[in-house]
């Protein structure tokens, strides 16, 4: 179950409803159930959109040494890995690979096979590798950011060498170094995912140093031949072992790594966390399969196996929610408050307080509807309220709202005068002695000062209670 809510205007509600209805059920991340494929790490990968194949070349083999094999993944039907060639470029790890969708060629540059670092350029036409003898070549490099600019019809390569920075372009005949400022991709472990956004005609690169250092979380965009660093309004992803692709379904660039998926939102000038489910991160590359409308991660980072992971941002594990109300609400005894949630499409609802399901009766009504009414008369109602919304695909949890009910010192919930009395002291001590059994200690009633550091319960909570008791019920 996930916690998600979309704030919608009336005009966009119908459009999103139609889009949600067309999304397939399922979790975004899955493991391809088949076997076979490249049992390598540090490979090069790109998607051949003309033949609808994911192409993987080379890499460091699990058994040792380097691979010169070319594999293709055909995701039509049940999907299958095909060994297409065992010769061509030299056995390499970390080759820079991109697909030229105009000439229908996979372009490979560089790579390494200790101590060799290549400056060769090769092309794969779907059947045969051919070495291209260019008059000019970038310096030897491996694992550098590379992508195809379909507007300018050029392969774009960003150097990740400290001593030779620059942006290079390949037109199918020759390489040329382009003038102007270039993002500094020469950082630790060469982690700089790059992808071209054909909708906006922009190349997007995320320069990340996974360790504390001089450069961290820089997002650059290239329009034509000019790079410009964006003024991102929030922290950029700092992830090790990641890849960037253009997701045609989302119509935006996404980055996968460290078990997280981030989406670049140029309209908001920020990265948006799409998913934080745990999975093995792509160290060497991922490709977006336009035919299957999903991202393919050809190998496993940690275990160096030939597992294939599929990530579908269009999959819907549960209903799409909107109109979720405030994240915090202050209530007073005797004054009803309402919490709401809206689901795009038919769904059932179950409201909860501190993860405990609620039922109608007493202070609650509408516990199985899209609107919960609380008629508070005592402080024990203070807590975190959410709603589990379920449809044919699964469940989505409405983000929590913290409801702070007035008259905190009325621990025993009495409604007869005097509201505050010695019983409230005894009540607080008994509850304090029982501790905080709930998963989130900040939601515990006796955590009066709302602390989140250990120890959560302390003498400060007694002092907090005394202060609230002295203030009385207003």
Buried (B, 14 or more C-beta within 10 A) or exposed (E): EBEBBBEBEEEEBEEBBEEBEEBEEBBBBBEBEBEEBBBBBBBBBBBBBBEBBBBBBBBBBBEEEBBBBBBBBBBEEEBBBEEBBEEBBBBBBBBBBBBBBEBBBBBBBBBBBEEEBBBBBBBBBBEEBEEBEBEEBBBBBBBBBBBBBBBBBBBBBBBBBEEEBBBBBBBBEBBBBBEEEBBBBBBEBBBBBBBBBBEBBBBBBBBBBBEEEEBBBBBBBBEEBEBEEBEBEEEBBBBBBBBBBBBBBBEBBBBBBBBBBBBBBBEEEBBEEBBEBEBBBBBBBBBBBBEBBBBBBBBBBEEBBBBBBBBBBBBBBBBBBBBBBEEEBEBEBEEEBEBBBBBBEEBBBBBBBBBEEBEEEEBBBBBBBBBBBBBBBBBBBBBBBBBBBBBEBBBBBBBBBBBBBBBBBBBBBBEEEEBBBEBBBEBBBEBBEEEBEBEBBEBBBBBBBBBEEEEBBBEEBBEBBBEBBEEEBE
